[in-house]
Amino acid sequence: MMRSTTRLNTVLLAASVAIALSGCGLSADRGGVRSSQTNSLACTSRVTPDCSGYLYANPRPGTVVVTAPKSSAVNNREFFWSPSSPIGSDLTVCATFVNGQGFDQQGVVLRLHPLPSGRVSGVTVTRNVWMGAFNVFNYHVWNTEADPSSPFTQFGSTIVSPLPISPATYPLNLCARTVASSNRVQFVVWTQGQAMPAWGSALQGGEATIPASAPSAGRGGWFAGHLRPGTNMRYANLSINGVVQTDLP
């Protein structure tokens, strides 16, 4: 089974997860990072904190540049989201992964949900980086409260055969959604110049049954992980239910 983590630098994950608050719809202690564009508190959750956290810039609506400072480390993984994004059981979250390098990992998070401890749970669809098989997409349930040393459980993977195994394709468009009526999570991907595939596409997407351990509702957002220290990657066309997000980190 494909895994969404790399073994480039295995570390003991911190027992607590620093997450952002103020206006972000998830409760926690005062913390977070500041956007270089708006100086507002970024809506971020460090789900596998490894040294310093990422920095976020929002140069235009629907675009976010994620930077790993030189004091960061390669096992860091984070969620980020808009404080005004809707909360629901069935959300559609989209993004264009504009660029990246090495084992940079991108994805979306659905049903992002606060836990009483201030930690989070959610469902993710992420591009695989394990063994450099970039045409695989993985499904995970996250719960940073249950076991901080292993905060996610994989419940499926899909190979998108039209994409090359390696290197990672840029730019790449992805939309993912949860469907409560069928208890499924679905995604589709397409490259520059292609039209968005229909949901249920056997060649350019996939789906999996959502485990009972997953939250039933929450916000939509995005996933960033495994950036090499001192590098950055860009997301564009960030939208939820077709609405481009204008107040991102």
Backbone as CSV, one residue per row, in Angstrom:
resi,resn,N_x,N_y,N_z,CA_x,CA_y,CA_z,C_x,C_y,C_z
1,MET,0.851,-1.201,0.000,0.000,0.000,0.000,0.880,1.242,0.000
2,MET,0.529,2.216,-0.822,1.306,3.436,-0.876,1.111,4.242,0.396
3,ARG,2.160,4.915,0.833,2.064,5.788,1.987,2.329,7.222,1.544
4,SER,1.769,8.196,2.277,1.924,9.584,1.887,3.084,10.235,2.598
5,THR,3.864,9.489,3.344,4.998,10.065,4.047,6.290,9.605,3.417
6,THR,7.374,10.311,3.631,8.678,9.868,3.194,9.479,9.462,4.404
7,ARG,10.538,8.670,4.150,11.442,8.289,5.224,12.750,9.054,5.130
8,LEU,12.712,10.215,4.479,13.919,10.999,4.341,14.466,11.438,5.695
9,ASN,13.561,11.684,6.615,14.008,12.147,7.933,12.925,11.815,8.936
10,THR,12.909,10.587,9.437,11.894,10.173,10.386,12.190,10.799,11.734
11,VAL,11.218,11.445,12.307,11.403,12.112,13.589,10.273,11.730,14.507
12,LEU,10.502,11.907,15.769,9.434,11.733,16.744,8.550,12.954,16.689
13,LEU,7.290,12.771,16.338,6.374,13.897,16.205,6.023,14.444,17.575
14,ALA,5.863,15.742,17.647,5.546,16.384,18.915,4.211,15.905,19.439
15,ALA,4.074,15.853,20.753,2.850,15.339,21.359,1.706,16.324,21.254
16,SER,2.030,17.567,21.006,0.977,18.557,20.840,1.094,19.172,19.461
17,VAL,-0.014,19.656,18.926,-0.046,20.225,17.585,-0.421,21.692,17.700
18,ALA,0.450,22.565,17.195,0.157,23.991,17.248,-0.827,24.323,16.156
19,ILE,-1.980,24.853,16.506,-2.931,25.223,15.463,-3.384,26.662,15.640
20,ALA,-3.800,27.240,14.544,-4.165,28.636,14.557,-5.607,28.816,14.967
21,LEU,-5.933,30.030,15.347,-7.214,30.281,15.965,-7.853,31.536,15.440
22,SER,-8.050,32.516,16.260,-8.639,33.812,16.000,-9.240,33.966,14.608
23,GLY,-10.543,33.769,14.503,-11.239,33.941,13.238,-11.139,32.754,12.314
24,CYS,-10.505,31.693,12.738,-10.301,30.553,11.851,-11.302,29.445,12.088
25,GLY,-12.156,29.570,13.079,-13.203,28.593,13.285,-12.749,27.336,13.989
26,LEU,-11.491,27.291,14.439,-10.978,26.167,15.210,-10.354,26.734,16.469
27,SER,-10.753,26.212,17.613,-10.281,26.751,18.874,-8.896,26.230,19.213
28,ALA,-8.094,27.089,19.821,-6.787,26.682,20.326,-6.209,27.832,21.117
29,ASP,-4.984,27.644,21.644,-4.319,28.739,22.319,-3.822,29.719,21.264
30,ARG,-3.420,30.903,21.706,-2.987,31.916,20.754,-1.730,31.450,20.037
31,GLY,-1.778,31.352,18.740,-0.621,30.877,17.993,-0.849,31.030,16.521
32,GLY,0.055,30.510,15.713,-0.092,30.576,14.277,1.009,31.388,13.633
33,VAL,0.883,31.640,12.352,1.858,32.424,11.616,1.131,33.565,10.933
34,ARG,1.891,34.561,10.481,1.264,35.721,9.864,1.519,35.773,8.375
35,SER,0.493,36.160,7.643,0.594,36.281,6.199,1.428,37.507,5.851
36,SER,2.363,37.347,4.896,3.159,38.483,4.468,2.336,39.475,3.656
37,GLN,1.164,39.048,3.203,0.314,39.914,2.394,-0.617,40.756,3.256
38,THR,-1.272,40.147,4.228,-2.306,40.845,4.992,-1.940,41.077,6.446
39,ASN,-0.890,40.438,6.948,-0.503,40.468,8.349,-1.580,39.913,9.260
40,SER,-2.563,39.222,8.682,-3.603,38.599,9.493,-3.148,37.215,9.942
41,LEU,-3.748,36.731,11.013,-3.362,35.426,11.531,-3.745,34.350,10.530
42,ALA,-2.780,33.555,10.132,-3.039,32.501,9.151,-3.822,31.375,9.795
43,CYS,-4.709,30.771,9.005,-5.476,29.629,9.481,-4.711,28.367,9.115
44,THR,-3.893,27.876,10.035,-3.032,26.737,9.753,-3.028,25.764,10.920
45,SER,-2.767,24.518,10.616,-2.616,23.477,11.621,-1.395,22.654,11.268
46,ARG,-0.438,22.557,12.171,0.767,21.758,11.941,0.484,20.347,12.432
47,VAL,0.117,19.471,11.506,-0.337,18.147,11.916,0.802,17.161,12.140
48,THR,1.962,17.388,11.537,3.168,16.650,11.914,4.298,17.669,12.039
49,PRO,4.338,18.401,13.130,5.322,19.476,13.255,6.746,18.938,13.286
50,ASP,7.601,19.533,12.464,9.000,19.138,12.387,9.836,20.409,12.280
51,CYS,10.419,20.820,13.393,11.176,22.071,13.477,10.256,23.248,13.153
52,SER,10.737,24.255,12.440,9.921,25.461,12.221,8.785,25.199,11.236
53,GLY,7.671,25.937,11.429,6.523,25.803,10.548,6.690,26.568,9.258
54,TYR,5.763,26.327,8.330,5.786,26.992,7.039,5.318,28.443,7.150
55,LEU,5.702,29.234,6.168,5.245,30.610,6.032,4.336,30.696,4.814
56,TYR,3.330,31.573,4.883,2.322,31.664,3.834,2.221,33.082,3.304
57,ALA,2.087,33.204,1.993,1.829,34.492,1.352,0.647,34.331,0.407
58,ASN,-0.167,35.384,0.319,-1.384,35.366,-0.496,-1.302,36.513,-1.501
59,PRO,-0.530,36.344,-2.605,-0.297,37.466,-3.524,-1.524,37.919,-4.277
60,ARG,-2.520,37.044,-4.430,-3.770,37.416,-5.104,-4.854,36.448,-4.651
61,PRO,-6.137,36.799,-4.858,-7.206,35.898,-4.424,-7.051,34.499,-4.996
62,GLY,-7.206,33.507,-4.145,-7.145,32.125,-4.583,-5.755,31.576,-4.796
63,THR,-4.722,32.351,-4.481,-3.340,31.908,-4.655,-2.602,31.963,-3.331
64,VAL,-1.860,30.921,-3.020,-1.055,30.870,-1.804,0.314,30.305,-2.146
65,VAL,1.356,30.969,-1.649,2.724,30.476,-1.759,3.141,29.976,-0.384
66,VAL,3.529,28.712,-0.306,3.950,28.089,0.943,5.467,27.980,0.926
67,THR,6.116,28.515,1.962,7.577,28.512,2.041,8.031,27.789,3.294
68,ALA,8.999,26.905,3.126,9.629,26.237,4.257,10.890,27.023,4.619
69,PRO,10.935,27.660,5.785,12.162,28.368,6.150,13.317,27.391,6.315
70,LYS,14.521,27.915,6.325,15.685,27.047,6.453,15.714,26.300,7.774
71,SER,14.957,26.787,8.753,14.880,26.121,10.053,13.800,25.055,10.105
72,SER,13.095,24.831,8.970,12.086,23.783,8.897,12.775,22.448,8.619
73,ALA,11.974,21.359,8.602,12.510,20.034,8.304,11.519,19.288,7.419
74,VAL,11.989,18.219,6.753,11.228,17.641,5.656,10.013,16.836,6.077
75,ASN,9.858,16.518,7.355,8.676,15.759,7.763,7.535,16.657,8.239
76,ASN,7.683,17.963,8.087,6.604,18.869,8.464,5.449,18.741,7.476
77,ARG,4.224,18.691,8.016,3.011,18.672,7.198,1.979,19.561,7.857
78,GLU,1.269,20.339,7.047,0.327,21.312,7.586,-0.956,21.350,6.763
79,PHE,-2.053,21.780,7.425,-3.287,22.154,6.749,-3.373,23.672,6.755
80,PHE,-3.984,24.248,5.718,-4.319,25.671,5.765,-5.686,25.858,5.135
81,TRP,-6.398,26.906,5.562,-7.785,27.091,5.137,-8.214,28.539,5.293
82,SER,-9.344,28.852,4.712,-9.933,30.179,4.799,-10.845,30.262,6.018
83,PRO,-10.777,31.354,6.789,-11.660,31.482,7.957,-13.124,31.629,7.592
84,SER,-13.424,31.973,6.334,-14.822,32.151,5.935,-15.360,30.971,5.144
85,SER,-14.582,29.903,5.029,-15.059,28.753,4.261,-16.250,28.119,4.961
86,PRO,-17.184,27.554,4.202,-18.372,26.956,4.816,-18.028,25.693,5.592
87,ILE,-18.927,25.330,6.490,-18.817,24.084,7.243,-19.941,23.171,6.767
88,GLY,-19.617,21.928,6.430,-20.655,21.026,5.952,-20.164,19.610,5.802
89,SER,-21.096,18.722,5.491,-20.762,17.320,5.243,-20.302,17.091,3.815
90,ASP,-20.871,17.855,2.881,-20.574,17.683,1.461,-20.007,18.974,0.901
91,LEU,-18.682,19.081,0.877,-18.002,20.224,0.298,-17.139,19.757,-0.866
92,THR,-16.948,20.645,-1.837,-16.046,20.384,-2.952,-14.891,21.372,-2.862
93,VAL,-13.680,20.847,-2.763,-12.482,21.676,-2.597,-11.590,21.467,-3.813
94,CYS,-11.140,22.570,-4.424,-10.321,22.489,-5.640,-9.034,23.292,-5.493
95,ALA,-8.046,22.940,-6.309,-6.761,23.641,-6.315,-6.023,23.333,-7.600
96,THR,-5.146,24.253,-7.973,-4.122,23.983,-8.972,-2.782,23.967,-8.272
97,PHE,-2.059,22.874,-8.396,-0.708,22.784,-7.848,0.223,23.315,-8.936
98,VAL,0.665,24.546,-8.769,1.352,25.267,-9.840,2.777,24.774,-10.027
99,ASN,3.514,24.620,-8.927,4.895,24.173,-9.041,5.338,23.510,-7.746
100,GLY,6.467,22.875,-7.807,7.038,22.200,-6.660,8.294,21.479,-7.106
101,GLN,8.949,20.831,-6.161,10.166,20.118,-6.498,10.375,18.980,-5.518
102,GLY,11.158,18.001,-5.937,11.483,16.899,-5.048,10.245,16.180,-4.553
103,PHE,10.153,16.026,-3.230,9.037,15.313,-2.613,7.957,16.260,-2.068
104,ASP,7.903,17.480,-2.584,6.821,18.383,-2.184,5.491,17.657,-2.351
105,GLN,4.649,17.762,-1.333,3.372,17.044,-1.360,2.221,18.022,-1.203
106,GLN,1.229,17.895,-2.092,0.056,18.756,-2.055,-1.205,17.904,-1.917
107,GLY,-2.274,18.545,-1.475,-3.554,17.857,-1.382,-4.621,18.771,-0.831
108,VAL,-5.779,18.179,-0.546,-6.884,18.922,0.060,-7.329,18.197,1.319
109,VAL,-7.936,18.960,2.217,-8.522,18.392,3.423,-10.011,18.723,3.426
110,LEU,-10.824,17.733,3.778,-12.274,17.862,3.852,-12.726,17.539,5.271
111,ARG,-13.839,18.123,5.666,-14.412,17.878,6.994,-13.406,18.153,8.103
112,LEU,-12.621,19.203,7.932,-11.666,19.624,8.954,-12.433,20.048,10.202
113,HIS,-12.151,19.382,11.309,-13.032,19.463,12.476,-12.221,19.694,13.752
114,PRO,-12.633,20.657,14.599,-11.913,20.874,15.862,-12.284,19.815,16.891
115,LEU,-11.306,19.404,17.678,-11.524,18.462,18.770,-11.461,19.211,20.094
116,PRO,-12.059,18.679,21.143,-12.106,19.405,22.420,-10.742,19.833,22.945
117,SER,-9.710,19.072,22.639,-8.363,19.381,23.112,-7.712,20.529,22.357
118,GLY,-8.349,20.997,21.270,-7.729,21.988,20.418,-7.000,21.384,19.250
119,ARG,-6.952,20.059,19.169,-6.366,19.395,18.013,-7.434,19.195,16.939
120,VAL,-7.091,18.510,15.847,-8.005,18.475,14.708,-8.152,17.070,14.135
121,SER,-9.251,16.880,13.403,-9.443,15.678,12.603,-9.910,16.111,11.222
122,GLY,-9.826,15.206,10.259,-10.241,15.533,8.911,-9.963,14.383,7.952
123,VAL,-10.385,14.572,6.720,-10.179,13.598,5.653,-9.339,14.268,4.575
124,THR,-8.287,13.603,4.096,-7.452,14.195,3.062,-7.379,13.329,1.819
125,VAL,-7.203,14.017,0.695,-6.796,13.392,-0.569,-5.490,14.070,-0.946
126,THR,-4.398,13.301,-1.012,-3.082,13.872,-1.267,-2.378,13.137,-2.392
127,ARG,-1.536,13.881,-3.099,-0.682,13.242,-4.103,0.410,12.465,-3.373
128,ASN,0.589,11.224,-3.753,1.592,10.369,-3.138,3.004,10.852,-3.455
129,VAL,3.912,10.672,-2.465,5.330,10.919,-2.713,6.179,9.700,-2.381
130,TRP,5.605,8.715,-1.710,6.345,7.533,-1.294,6.894,6.784,-2.515
131,MET,8.197,6.504,-2.492,8.894,5.797,-3.567,8.832,6.560,-4.894
132,GLY,8.515,7.855,-4.849,8.489,8.666,-6.056,7.394,8.305,-7.037
133,ALA,6.319,7.673,-6.560,5.191,7.296,-7.432,4.154,8.413,-7.383
134,PHE,4.347,9.432,-8.206,3.530,10.640,-8.144,2.193,10.503,-8.861
135,ASN,1.939,9.377,-9.497,0.639,9.178,-10.144,-0.350,8.450,-9.227
136,VAL,0.004,8.311,-7.966,-0.868,7.676,-6.970,-1.431,8.763,-6.061
137,PHE,-2.705,8.618,-5.692,-3.354,9.552,-4.769,-3.910,8.750,-3.604
138,ASN,-3.696,9.269,-2.404,-4.008,8.541,-1.175,-5.119,9.218,-0.386
139,TYR,-5.870,8.390,0.329,-6.953,8.867,1.198,-6.559,8.590,2.655
140,HIS,-6.701,9.594,3.510,-6.366,9.420,4.916,-7.428,10.065,5.803
141,VAL,-7.615,9.473,6.975,-8.320,10.123,8.075,-7.268,10.588,9.076
142,TRP,-7.375,11.837,9.496,-6.443,12.408,10.467,-7.141,12.602,11.801
143,ASN,-6.432,12.320,12.872,-6.897,12.618,14.223,-5.651,12.868,15.061
144,THR,-5.314,14.132,15.249,-4.077,14.475,15.943,-4.214,14.366,17.456
145,GLU,-5.402,14.008,17.923,-5.620,13.804,19.351,-5.382,12.349,19.751
146,ALA,-5.760,11.397,18.884,-5.724,9.984,19.257,-4.308,9.494,19.524
147,ASP,-3.382,9.783,18.626,-2.003,9.332,18.772,-1.108,10.294,18.010
148,PRO,-0.565,11.321,18.666,0.227,12.321,17.945,1.434,11.748,17.215
149,SER,1.917,10.572,17.620,3.063,9.983,16.924,2.658,9.301,15.624
150,SER,1.358,9.044,15.448,0.838,8.447,14.209,-0.561,9.000,13.973
151,PRO,-0.650,10.260,13.521,-1.940,10.959,13.525,-2.853,10.671,12.354
152,PHE,-2.466,9.756,11.450,-3.314,9.512,10.292,-3.421,8.021,9.999
153,THR,-4.530,7.645,9.344,-4.760,6.272,8.920,-5.141,6.284,7.450
154,GLN,-4.421,5.529,6.640,-4.739,5.458,5.218,-5.881,4.477,4.994
155,PHE,-6.859,4.878,4.144,-7.979,3.971,3.879,-8.179,3.716,2.385
156,GLY,-7.151,3.965,1.601,-7.228,3.633,0.193,-6.241,4.421,-0.626
157,SER,-6.090,4.044,-1.878,-5.253,4.769,-2.830,-5.757,4.486,-4.235
158,THR,-5.467,5.406,-5.153,-5.875,5.285,-6.547,-4.704,5.649,-7.442
159,ILE,-4.435,4.821,-8.450,-3.437,5.131,-9.466,-4.140,5.840,-10.627
160,VAL,-3.645,7.009,-10.985,-4.170,7.742,-12.136,-3.223,7.453,-13.297
161,SER,-3.574,6.477,-14.117,-2.653,5.940,-15.103,-2.221,6.923,-16.188
162,PRO,-3.039,7.923,-16.574,-2.546,8.854,-17.600,-1.384,9.723,-17.134
163,LEU,-1.183,9.866,-15.828,-0.080,10.677,-15.323,1.201,9.849,-15.277
164,PRO,2.346,10.476,-15.489,3.605,9.737,-15.355,3.857,9.380,-13.893
165,ILE,4.538,8.264,-13.689,4.905,7.890,-12.323,5.822,8.944,-11.725
166,SER,6.786,9.397,-12.509,7.752,10.385,-12.059,8.289,11.114,-13.286
167,PRO,8.571,12.407,-13.175,8.446,13.268,-12.010,7.008,13.708,-11.796
168,ALA,6.771,14.440,-10.716,5.447,14.977,-10.443,5.041,15.944,-11.553
169,THR,3.769,15.899,-11.935,3.239,16.754,-12.998,2.865,18.130,-12.443
170,TYR,3.362,19.194,-13.071,2.986,20.571,-12.750,2.729,21.318,-14.061
171,PRO,1.728,22.212,-14.060,0.687,22.347,-13.035,-0.284,21.181,-13.116
172,LEU,-0.941,20.916,-11.998,-1.929,19.844,-11.921,-3.149,20.360,-11.174
173,ASN,-4.326,20.145,-11.765,-5.576,20.550,-11.137,-6.202,19.369,-10.414
174,LEU,-6.739,19.623,-9.231,-7.410,18.576,-8.452,-8.646,19.155,-7.790
175,CYS,-9.741,18.410,-7.839,-10.933,18.695,-7.038,-11.288,17.430,-6.266
176,ALA,-11.686,17.591,-5.025,-12.131,16.463,-4.209,-13.391,16.861,-3.471
177,ARG,-14.225,15.858,-3.187,-15.470,16.136,-2.475,-15.857,14.928,-1.636
178,THR,-16.647,15.177,-0.616,-17.285,14.119,0.161,-18.751,14.065,-0.221
179,VAL,-19.303,12.845,-0.233,-20.709,12.629,-0.597,-21.342,11.822,0.526
180,ALA,-22.082,12.492,1.389,-22.634,11.835,2.568,-23.636,10.746,2.198
181,SER,-24.396,10.947,1.127,-25.439,9.981,0.774,-24.876,8.612,0.424
182,SER,-23.638,8.572,-0.089,-23.000,7.299,-0.420,-21.820,6.988,0.493
183,ASN,-21.531,7.896,1.425,-20.410,7.744,2.351,-19.094,7.551,1.599
184,ARG,-18.885,8.376,0.558,-17.689,8.261,-0.261,-16.941,9.591,-0.320
185,VAL,-15.640,9.505,-0.531,-14.826,10.659,-0.904,-14.363,10.414,-2.327
186,GLN,-14.430,11.440,-3.176,-14.086,11.327,-4.585,-13.101,12.428,-4.965
187,PHE,-12.306,12.167,-6.008,-11.459,13.221,-6.556,-11.325,13.035,-8.060
188,VAL,-10.978,14.120,-8.740,-10.595,14.088,-10.148,-9.386,14.990,-10.331
189,VAL,-8.522,14.648,-11.305,-7.356,15.472,-11.623,-7.281,15.663,-13.122
190,TRP,-6.689,16.792,-13.547,-6.506,17.050,-14.964,-5.339,18.020,-15.146
191,THR,-4.712,17.943,-16.299,-3.535,18.747,-16.571,-3.906,19.999,-17.354
192,GLN,-2.916,20.854,-17.532,-3.140,22.124,-18.224,-3.656,21.877,-19.640
193,GLY,-4.706,22.599,-20.003,-5.292,22.464,-21.330,-6.406,21.444,-21.410
194,GLN,-6.561,20.603,-20.377,-7.651,19.636,-20.352,-8.865,20.232,-19.648
195,ALA,-10.029,19.684,-19.955,-11.247,20.054,-19.227,-11.343,19.218,-17.958
196,MET,-12.044,19.742,-16.973,-12.258,18.981,-15.746,-13.032,17.704,-16.061
197,PRO,-12.534,16.539,-15.639,-13.245,15.281,-15.890,-14.555,15.219,-15.103
198,ALA,-15.439,14.346,-15.524,-16.673,14.117,-14.776,-16.360,13.347,-13.499
199,TRP,-17.100,13.629,-12.446,-16.973,12.841,-11.223,-17.226,11.370,-11.546
200,GLY,-16.406,10.511,-10.970,-16.525,9.092,-11.246,-15.654,8.622,-12.382
201,SER,-14.838,9.532,-12.970,-13.942,9.147,-14.054,-13.025,8.012,-13.609
202,ALA,-12.964,6.962,-14.393,-12.121,5.815,-14.054,-10.662,6.059,-14.401
203,LEU,-10.399,6.993,-15.324,-9.033,7.262,-15.741,-8.400,8.426,-15.013
204,GLN,-9.189,9.416,-14.653,-8.637,10.649,-14.095,-9.176,10.952,-12.704
205,GLY,-9.457,9.914,-11.944,-9.940,10.133,-10.594,-10.127,8.837,-9.849
206,GLY,-10.747,8.937,-8.698,-10.994,7.758,-7.891,-11.909,8.083,-6.727
207,GLU,-12.233,7.071,-5.940,-13.097,7.261,-4.783,-12.850,6.144,-3.786
208,ALA,-13.270,6.388,-2.546,-13.113,5.388,-1.491,-14.208,5.605,-0.458
209,THR,-14.520,4.544,0.266,-15.513,4.623,1.338,-14.897,5.284,2.555
210,ILE,-15.596,6.252,3.106,-15.094,7.001,4.256,-15.255,6.155,5.519
211,PRO,-14.197,5.968,6.301,-14.304,5.144,7.511,-15.202,5.777,8.570
212,ALA,-15.704,4.943,9.455,-16.572,5.426,10.535,-15.833,6.376,11.469
213,SER,-14.507,6.280,11.508,-13.715,7.126,12.403,-13.565,8.557,11.908
214,ALA,-13.985,8.834,10.666,-13.835,10.164,10.089,-14.896,11.108,10.643
215,PRO,-14.585,12.407,10.737,-15.614,13.363,11.149,-16.730,13.442,10.114
216,SER,-17.933,13.763,10.560,-19.090,13.797,9.666,-19.269,15.139,8.977
217,ALA,-18.586,16.181,9.459,-18.708,17.513,8.861,-17.506,18.340,9.273
218,GLY,-17.296,19.438,8.574,-16.202,20.336,8.898,-15.918,21.276,7.748
219,ARG,-14.820,21.997,7.833,-14.412,22.934,6.796,-13.632,22.229,5.693
220,GLY,-13.447,22.932,4.599,-12.546,22.491,3.550,-11.265,23.301,3.589
221,GLY,-10.164,22.697,3.164,-8.887,23.399,3.133,-7.881,22.623,2.301
222,TRP,-6.604,22.885,2.544,-5.554,22.331,1.711,-4.414,21.777,2.559
223,PHE,-3.617,20.918,1.936,-2.533,20.193,2.601,-1.212,20.580,1.946
224,ALA,-0.183,20.806,2.765,1.178,21.058,2.269,2.147,20.266,3.124
225,GLY,3.066,19.546,2.488,3.990,18.748,3.273,5.299,18.454,2.580
226,HIS,6.313,18.145,3.394,7.614,17.626,2.947,8.434,18.597,2.108
227,LEU,8.192,19.910,2.248,9.029,20.864,1.527,10.461,20.819,2.070
228,ARG,11.418,20.901,1.169,12.802,20.997,1.604,13.048,22.374,2.208
229,PRO,13.819,22.460,3.286,14.097,23.764,3.902,14.643,24.766,2.891
230,GLY,14.082,25.980,2.940,14.525,27.048,2.063,13.851,27.070,0.709
231,THR,12.824,26.222,0.490,12.129,26.184,-0.800,10.663,26.557,-0.624
232,ASN,9.963,26.729,-1.745,8.537,27.059,-1.677,7.796,26.391,-2.821
233,MET,6.466,26.359,-2.706,5.600,25.884,-3.776,4.343,26.743,-3.794
234,ARG,3.670,26.741,-4.935,2.542,27.651,-5.152,1.266,26.865,-5.446
235,TYR,0.161,27.346,-4.857,-1.185,26.846,-5.136,-1.967,27.995,-5.782
236,ALA,-2.841,27.667,-6.738,-3.706,28.670,-7.359,-5.108,28.094,-7.510
237,ASN,-6.052,28.980,-7.852,-7.450,28.580,-8.081,-8.026,27.832,-6.883
238,LEU,-7.699,28.284,-5.688,-8.192,27.643,-4.477,-9.648,28.032,-4.269
239,SER,-10.525,27.035,-4.317,-11.956,27.322,-4.215,-12.654,26.257,-3.392
240,ILE,-13.785,26.644,-2.818,-14.649,25.726,-2.085,-16.067,25.922,-2.599
241,ASN,-16.659,24.835,-3.046,-17.989,24.876,-3.652,-18.062,25.906,-4.778
242,GLY,-16.962,26.001,-5.552,-16.920,26.884,-6.702,-16.603,28.332,-6.397
243,VAL,-16.414,28.687,-5.129,-16.132,30.072,-4.737,-14.645,30.210,-4.444
244,VAL,-13.970,31.102,-5.184,-12.549,31.338,-4.953,-12.371,32.003,-3.589
245,GLN,-11.437,31.488,-2.809,-11.225,31.991,-1.458,-10.355,33.248,-1.484
246,THR,-10.853,34.329,-0.879,-10.177,35.623,-0.949,-9.486,36.000,0.347
247,ASP,-9.634,35.222,1.403,-9.040,35.585,2.696,-8.167,34.445,3.216
248,LEU,-7.334,33.914,2.334,-6.446,32.820,2.696,-5.242,33.372,3.463
249,PRO,-4.437,32.462,4.049,-3.289,32.917,4.853,-2.384,33.866,4.096
